[in-house]
């Protein structure tokens, strides 16, 4: 079965996928709410916090491979710093 990409969910993230949220956490997607846009919800694979939610269009979540989650977890602060540099985001601290 092929998926049709929703313009509000350009990376076509679905329940069961792992994505990077706005705080750079790898998140296991547990719900996709399409009522007001496409809102992804899930559980952080860094610290277990939930629900973690992102707008699939405006937050820009990206799919993460299962193989990468352990490396991210081992040095989450370093990963977040690298991602901020890649995206040109400045720390507010």
N, CA, C and O atoms as a GROMACS GRO file, in nm:
protein
  372
    1UNK      N    1   0.085  -0.117   0.000
    1UNK     CA    2   0.000   0.000   0.000
    1UNK      C    3   0.090   0.124   0.000
    1UNK      O    4   0.177   0.138   0.086
    2UNK      N    5   0.070   0.214  -0.095
    2UNK     CA    6   0.151   0.335  -0.100
    2UNK      C    7   0.083   0.447  -0.024
    2UNK      O    8  -0.040   0.456  -0.018
    3UNK      N    9   0.165   0.532   0.034
    3UNK     CA   10   0.114   0.647   0.109
    3UNK      C   11   0.107   0.768   0.018
    3UNK      O   12   0.194   0.787  -0.066
    4UNK      N   13   0.003   0.848   0.033
    4UNK     CA   14  -0.008   0.973  -0.038
    4UNK      C   15   0.033   1.083   0.058
    4UNK      O   16  -0.022   1.094   0.168
    5UNK      N   17   0.130   1.163   0.019
    5UNK     CA   18   0.180   1.267   0.107
    5UNK      C   19   0.078   1.378   0.122
    5UNK      O   20   0.029   1.433   0.023
    6UNK      N   21   0.045   1.411   0.245
    6UNK     CA   22  -0.045   1.520   0.280
    6UNK      C   23   0.037   1.649   0.279
    6UNK      O   24   0.145   1.652   0.338
    7UNK      N   25  -0.010   1.757   0.214
    7UNK     CA   26   0.066   1.881   0.213
    7UNK      C   27   0.091   1.936   0.354
    7UNK      O   28   0.187   2.011   0.375
    8UNK      N   29   0.006   1.902   0.450
    8UNK     CA   30   0.026   1.945   0.589
    8UNK      C   31   0.120   1.854   0.666
    8UNK      O   32   0.153   1.882   0.781
    9UNK      N   33   0.162   1.745   0.602
    9UNK     CA   34   0.253   1.647   0.664
    9UNK      C   35   0.355   1.607   0.557
    9UNK      O   36   0.356   1.493   0.511
   10UNK      N   37   0.443   1.704   0.518
   10UNK     CA   38   0.531   1.680   0.404
   10UNK      C   39   0.627   1.562   0.418
   10UNK      O   40   0.671   1.507   0.318
   11UNK      N   41   0.659   1.522   0.541
   11UNK     CA   42   0.748   1.406   0.559
   11UNK      C   43   0.669   1.278   0.579
   11UNK      O   44   0.726   1.172   0.607
   12UNK      N   45   0.537   1.287   0.565
   12UNK     CA   46   0.447   1.172   0.572
   12UNK      C   47   0.471   1.086   0.696
   12UNK      O   48   0.476   0.964   0.687
   13UNK      N   49   0.484   1.151   0.811
   13UNK     CA   50   0.506   1.080   0.936
   13UNK      C   51   0.377   1.015   0.982
   13UNK      O   52   0.270   1.076   0.977
   14UNK      N   53   0.388   0.891   1.029
   14UNK     CA   54   0.272   0.812   1.069
   14UNK      C   55   0.297   0.750   1.206
   14UNK      O   56   0.410   0.746   1.254
   15UNK      N   57   0.191   0.701   1.268
   15UNK     CA   58   0.202   0.628   1.395
   15UNK      C   59   0.303   0.515   1.377
   15UNK      O   60   0.297   0.440   1.280
   16UNK      N   61   0.396   0.505   1.472
   16UNK     CA   62   0.500   0.404   1.466
   16UNK      C   63   0.633   0.455   1.414
   16UNK      O   64   0.736   0.392   1.435
   17UNK      N   65   0.631   0.570   1.345
   17UNK     CA   66   0.755   0.630   1.296
   17UNK      C   67   0.828   0.698   1.412
   17UNK      O   68   0.768   0.731   1.514
   18UNK      N   69   0.957   0.718   1.395
   18UNK     CA   70   1.037   0.796   1.491
   18UNK      C   71   1.074   0.925   1.421
   18UNK      O   72   1.125   0.925   1.309
   19UNK      N   73   1.047   1.037   1.489
   19UNK     CA   74   1.077   1.167   1.430
   19UNK      C   75   1.149   1.255   1.532
   19UNK      O   76   1.141   1.232   1.653
   20UNK      N   77   1.218   1.357   1.480
   20UNK     CA   78   1.283   1.456   1.565
   20UNK      C   79   1.185   1.569   1.587
   20UNK      O   80   1.134   1.628   1.492
   21UNK      N   81   1.158   1.601   1.715
   21UNK     CA   82   1.064   1.709   1.745
   21UNK      C   83   1.136   1.843   1.753
   21UNK      O   84   1.255   1.852   1.725
   22UNK      N   85   1.063   1.948   1.792
   22UNK     CA   86   1.117   2.084   1.798
   22UNK      C   87   1.232   2.099   1.897
   22UNK      O   88   1.312   2.192   1.885
   23UNK      N   89   1.240   2.009   1.994
   23UNK     CA   90   1.347   2.014   2.094
   23UNK      C   91   1.456   1.912   2.063
   23UNK      O   92   1.540   1.882   2.148
   24UNK      N   93   1.456   1.860   1.941
   24UNK     CA   94   1.556   1.767   1.892
   24UNK      C   95   1.551   1.629   1.957
   24UNK      O   96   1.645   1.550   1.945
   25UNK      N   97   1.440   1.598   2.026
   25UNK     CA   98   1.423   1.465   2.084
   25UNK      C   99   1.379   1.368   1.976
   25UNK      O  100   1.293   1.403   1.894
   26UNK      N  101   1.435   1.247   1.973
   26UNK     CA  102   1.375   1.142   1.891
   26UNK      C  103   1.244   1.102   1.961
   26UNK      O  104   1.244   1.072   2.080
   27UNK      N  105   1.135   1.100   1.886
   27UNK     CA  106   1.003   1.074   1.945
   27UNK      C  107   0.937   0.960   1.867
   27UNK      O  108   0.936   0.959   1.744
   28UNK      N  109   0.882   0.864   1.942
   28UNK     CA  110   0.802   0.759   1.881
   28UNK      C  111   0.662   0.814   1.861
   28UNK      O  112   0.594   0.849   1.958
   29UNK      N  113   0.617   0.823   1.737
   29UNK     CA  114   0.485   0.879   1.706
   29UNK      C  115   0.375   0.784   1.752
   29UNK      O  116   0.372   0.668   1.713
   30UNK      N  117   0.285   0.837   1.836
   30UNK     CA  118   0.174   0.756   1.886
   30UNK      C  119   0.038   0.804   1.834
   30UNK      O  120  -0.061   0.733   1.848
   31UNK      N  121   0.034   0.923   1.774
   31UNK     CA  122  -0.093   0.974   1.720
   31UNK      C  123  -0.066   1.078   1.613
   31UNK      O  124   0.031   1.154   1.621
   32UNK      N  125  -0.152   1.080   1.513
   32UNK     CA  126  -0.150   1.182   1.408
   32UNK      C  127  -0.291   1.240   1.404
   32UNK      O  128  -0.386   1.173   1.364
   33UNK      N  129  -0.303   1.368   1.447
   33UNK     CA  130  -0.433   1.434   1.452
   33UNK      C  131  -0.443   1.529   1.334
   33UNK      O  132  -0.365   1.624   1.323
   34UNK      N  133  -0.539   1.504   1.246
   34UNK     CA  134  -0.553   1.584   1.125
   34UNK      C  135  -0.670   1.681   1.131
   34UNK      O  136  -0.712   1.733   1.028
   35UNK      N  137  -0.724   1.707   1.251
   35UNK     CA  138  -0.840   1.795   1.264
   35UNK      C  139  -0.804   1.940   1.231
   35UNK      O  140  -0.869   2.002   1.147
   36UNK      N  141  -0.702   1.994   1.296
   36UNK     CA  142  -0.658   2.132   1.272
   36UNK      C  143  -0.516   2.128   1.219
   36UNK      O  144  -0.422   2.154   1.294
   37UNK      N  145  -0.499   2.097   1.091
   37UNK     CA  146  -0.366   2.075   1.038
   37UNK      C  147  -0.326   1.932   1.069
   37UNK      O  148  -0.413   1.844   1.082
   38UNK      N  149  -0.197   1.908   1.080
   38UNK     CA  150  -0.150   1.774   1.116
   38UNK      C  151  -0.062   1.788   1.239
   38UNK      O  152   0.049   1.842   1.231
   39UNK      N  153  -0.110   1.739   1.352
   39UNK     CA  154  -0.035   1.745   1.477
   39UNK      C  155   0.011   1.604   1.512
   39UNK      O  156  -0.069   1.511   1.521
   40UNK      N  157   0.142   1.591   1.530
   40UNK     CA  158   0.201   1.464   1.568
   40UNK      C  159   0.218   1.461   1.719
   40UNK      O  160   0.258   1.561   1.778
   41UNK      N  161   0.189   1.350   1.781
   41UNK     CA  162   0.211   1.334   1.925
   41UNK      C  163   0.288   1.205   1.946
   41UNK      O  164   0.277   1.110   1.868
   42UNK      N  165   0.367   1.204   2.054
   42UNK     CA  166   0.443   1.084   2.081
   42UNK      C  167   0.515   1.088   2.214
   42UNK      O  168   0.490   1.172   2.299
   43UNK      N  169   0.608   0.991   2.229
   43UNK     CA  170   0.684   0.972   2.352
   43UNK      C  171   0.831   0.992   2.320
   43UNK      O  172   0.884   0.933   2.226
   44UNK      N  173   0.899   1.076   2.400
   44UNK     CA  174   1.042   1.099   2.382
   44UNK      C  175   1.120   0.972   2.408
   44UNK      O  176   1.096   0.903   2.508
   45UNK      N  177   1.213   0.941   2.319
   45UNK     CA  178   1.301   0.827   2.339
   45UNK      C  179   1.428   0.868   2.412
   45UNK      O  180   1.519   0.787   2.430
   46UNK      N  181   1.434   0.996   2.456
   46UNK     CA  182   1.544   1.044   2.538
   46UNK      C  183   1.508   1.031   2.686
   46UNK      O  184   1.583   0.972   2.764
   47UNK      N  185   1.392   1.086   2.724
   47UNK     CA  186   1.358   1.089   2.866
   47UNK      C  187   1.218   1.036   2.899
   47UNK      O  188   1.175   1.043   3.014
   48UNK      N  189   1.148   0.985   2.800
   48UNK     CA  190   1.017   0.925   2.824
   48UNK      C  191   0.903   1.024   2.842
   48UNK      O  192   0.792   0.982   2.874
   49UNK      N  193   0.928   1.154   2.823
   49UNK     CA  194   0.820   1.251   2.841
   49UNK      C  195   0.715   1.235   2.731
   49UNK      O  196   0.744   1.199   2.617
   50UNK      N  197   0.590   1.264   2.771
   50UNK     CA  198   0.479   1.257   2.677
   50UNK      C  199   0.362   1.336   2.733
   50UNK      O  200   0.362   1.360   2.854
   51UNK      N  201   0.267   1.377   2.657
   51UNK     CA  202   0.275   1.374   2.511
   51UNK      C  203   0.366   1.486   2.462
   51UNK      O  204   0.363   1.598   2.514
   52UNK      N  205   0.443   1.456   2.363
   52UNK     CA  206   0.526   1.557   2.295
   52UNK      C  207   0.458   1.579   2.160
   52UNK      O  208   0.432   1.484   2.087
   53UNK      N  209   0.429   1.704   2.128
   53UNK     CA  210   0.352   1.732   2.007
   53UNK      C  211   0.424   1.832   1.918
   53UNK      O  212   0.492   1.923   1.966
   54UNK      N  213   0.409   1.813   1.788
   54UNK     CA  214   0.466   1.902   1.687
   54UNK      C  215   0.366   1.917   1.573
   54UNK      O  216   0.294   1.823   1.540
   55UNK      N  217   0.363   2.035   1.515
   55UNK     CA  218   0.287   2.058   1.394
   55UNK      C  219   0.372   2.004   1.278
   55UNK      O  220   0.486   2.047   1.260
   56UNK      N  221   0.319   1.911   1.203
   56UNK     CA  222   0.396   1.844   1.098
   56UNK      C  223   0.444   1.939   0.990
   56UNK      O  224   0.544   1.911   0.924
   57UNK      N  225   0.376   2.050   0.970
   57UNK     CA  226   0.417   2.145   0.866
   57UNK      C  227   0.507   2.253   0.923
   57UNK      O  228   0.613   2.279   0.867
   58UNK      N  229   0.467   2.316   1.031
   58UNK     CA  230   0.538   2.433   1.082
   58UNK      C  231   0.659   2.401   1.168
   58UNK      O  232   0.752   2.482   1.174
   59UNK      N  233   0.662   2.288   1.234
   59UNK     CA  234   0.776   2.252   1.320
   59UNK      C  235   0.887   2.183   1.241
   59UNK      O  236   1.002   2.180   1.286
   60UNK      N  237   0.854   2.129   1.128
   60UNK     CA  238   0.954   2.063   1.044
   60UNK      C  239   1.012   1.934   1.101
   60UNK      O  240   1.132   1.911   1.088
   61UNK      N  241   0.929   1.848   1.163
   61UNK     CA  242   0.984   1.723   1.215
   61UNK      C  243   1.040   1.637   1.102
   61UNK      O  244   0.985   1.633   0.991
   62UNK      N  245   1.150   1.569   1.132
   62UNK     CA  246   1.210   1.480   1.032
   62UNK      C  247   1.213   1.338   1.086
   62UNK      O  248   1.221   1.317   1.207
   63UNK      N  249   1.206   1.242   0.996
   63UNK     CA  250   1.211   1.101   1.033
   63UNK      C  251   1.353   1.067   1.077
   63UNK      O  252   1.450   1.114   1.018
   64UNK      N  253   1.365   0.986   1.182
   64UNK     CA  254   1.494   0.941   1.233
   64UNK      C  255   1.497   0.789   1.224
   64UNK      O  256   1.398   0.722   1.256
   65UNK      N  257   1.609   0.735   1.183
   65UNK     CA  258   1.624   0.589   1.175
   65UNK      C  259   1.644   0.532   1.315
   65UNK      O  260   1.708   0.593   1.400
   66UNK      N  261   1.588   0.415   1.337
   66UNK     CA  262   1.603   0.346   1.465
   66UNK      C  263   1.750   0.332   1.501
   66UNK      O  264   1.787   0.347   1.617
   67UNK      N  265   1.834   0.305   1.402
   67UNK     CA  266   1.977   0.285   1.425
   67UNK      C  267   2.044   0.409   1.484
   67UNK      O  268   2.146   0.397   1.552
   68UNK      N  269   1.989   0.527   1.459
   68UNK     CA  270   2.049   0.652   1.506
   68UNK      C  271   2.006   0.691   1.647
   68UNK      O  272   2.071   0.774   1.711
   69UNK      N  273   1.898   0.633   1.695
   69UNK     CA  274   1.844   0.674   1.826
   69UNK      C  275   1.943   0.652   1.939
   69UNK      O  276   1.958   0.739   2.024
   70UNK      N  277   2.011   0.538   1.943
   70UNK     CA  278   2.105   0.511   2.053
   70UNK      C  279   2.221   0.609   2.052
   70UNK      O  280   2.264   0.654   2.159
   71UNK      N  281   2.273   0.643   1.935
   71UNK     CA  282   2.382   0.741   1.927
   71UNK      C  283   2.335   0.877   1.976
   71UNK      O  284   2.408   0.946   2.046
   72UNK      N  285   2.214   0.915   1.939
   72UNK     CA  286   2.159   1.043   1.984
   72UNK      C  287   2.143   1.041   2.136
   72UNK      O  288   2.178   1.138   2.203
   73UNK      N  289   2.092   0.932   2.190
   73UNK     CA  290   2.070   0.920   2.333
   73UNK      C  291   2.202   0.926   2.411
   73UNK      O  292   2.206   0.984   2.520
   74UNK      N  293   2.308   0.866   2.359
   74UNK     CA  294   2.437   0.866   2.428
   74UNK      C  295   2.496   1.005   2.443
   74UNK      O  296   2.564   1.032   2.542
   75UNK      N  297   2.470   1.094   2.348
   75UNK     CA  298   2.521   1.231   2.356
   75UNK      C  299   2.414   1.327   2.306
   75UNK      O  300   2.432   1.394   2.204
   76UNK      N  301   2.303   1.332   2.379
   76UNK     CA  302   2.191   1.415   2.335
   76UNK      C  303   2.229   1.562   2.327
   76UNK      O  304   2.192   1.629   2.230
   77UNK      N  305   2.302   1.615   2.426
   77UNK     CA  306   2.340   1.757   2.424
   77UNK      C  307   2.424   1.789   2.301
   77UNK      O  308   2.404   1.893   2.237
   78UNK      N  309   2.518   1.702   2.268
   78UNK     CA  310   2.601   1.722   2.149
   78UNK      C  311   2.518   1.716   2.022
   78UNK      O  312   2.538   1.795   1.930
   79UNK      N  313   2.424   1.622   2.017
   79UNK     CA  314   2.337   1.610   1.901
   79UNK      C  315   2.254   1.737   1.883
   79UNK      O  316   2.244   1.791   1.773
   80UNK      N  317   2.194   1.784   1.993
   80UNK     CA  318   2.110   1.906   1.986
   80UNK      C  319   2.194   2.026   1.941
   80UNK      O  320   2.148   2.107   1.861
   81UNK      N  321   2.318   2.037   1.992
   81UNK     CA  322   2.406   2.148   1.950
   81UNK      C  323   2.434   2.141   1.800
   81UNK      O  324   2.427   2.243   1.731
   82UNK      N  325   2.466   2.021   1.750
   82UNK     CA  326   2.494   2.005   1.606
   82UNK      C  327   2.372   2.040   1.522
   82UNK      O  328   2.385   2.108   1.420
   83UNK      N  329   2.254   1.994   1.564
   83UNK     CA  330   2.133   2.023   1.488
   83UNK      C  331   2.102   2.173   1.487
   83UNK      O  332   2.061   2.228   1.385
   84UNK      N  333   2.123   2.239   1.601
   84UNK     CA  334   2.102   2.384   1.606
   84UNK      C  335   2.196   2.455   1.510
   84UNK      O  336   2.156   2.549   1.442
   85UNK      N  337   2.322   2.411   1.505
   85UNK     CA  338   2.418   2.471   1.411
   85UNK      C  339   2.374   2.448   1.267
   85UNK      O  340   2.377   2.540   1.185
   86UNK      N  341   2.333   2.325   1.236
   86UNK     CA  342   2.286   2.293   1.101
   86UNK      C  343   2.170   2.382   1.060
   86UNK      O  344   2.161   2.424   0.945
   87UNK      N  345   2.081   2.409   1.154
   87UNK     CA  346   1.960   2.487   1.124
   87UNK      C  347   1.979   2.638   1.146
   87UNK      O  348   1.888   2.716   1.120
   88UNK      N  349   2.098   2.678   1.195
   88UNK     CA  350   2.125   2.820   1.218
   88UNK      C  351   2.048   2.878   1.335
   88UNK      O  352   2.012   2.995   1.334
   89UNK      N  353   2.023   2.796   1.437
   89UNK     CA  354   1.949   2.840   1.555
   89UNK      C  355   2.047   2.880   1.664
   89UNK      O  356   2.141   2.806   1.694
   90UNK      N  357   2.026   2.996   1.723
   90UNK     CA  358   2.112   3.042   1.833
   90UNK      C  359   2.052   3.002   1.966
   90UNK      O  360   1.931   3.002   1.984
   91UNK      N  361   2.142   2.968   2.060
   91UNK     CA  362   2.098   2.939   2.196
   91UNK      C  363   2.052   3.068   2.262
   91UNK      O  364   2.112   3.173   2.240
   92UNK      N  365   1.947   3.059   2.342
   92UNK     CA  366   1.895   3.178   2.410
   92UNK      C  367   1.950   3.190   2.550
   92UNK      O  368   1.903   3.274   2.627
   93UNK      N  369   2.048   3.108   2.586
   93UNK     CA  370   2.104   3.112   2.720
   93UNK      C  371   2.224   3.201   2.727
   93UNK      O  372   2.284   3.215   2.834
   0.00000   0.00000   0.00000
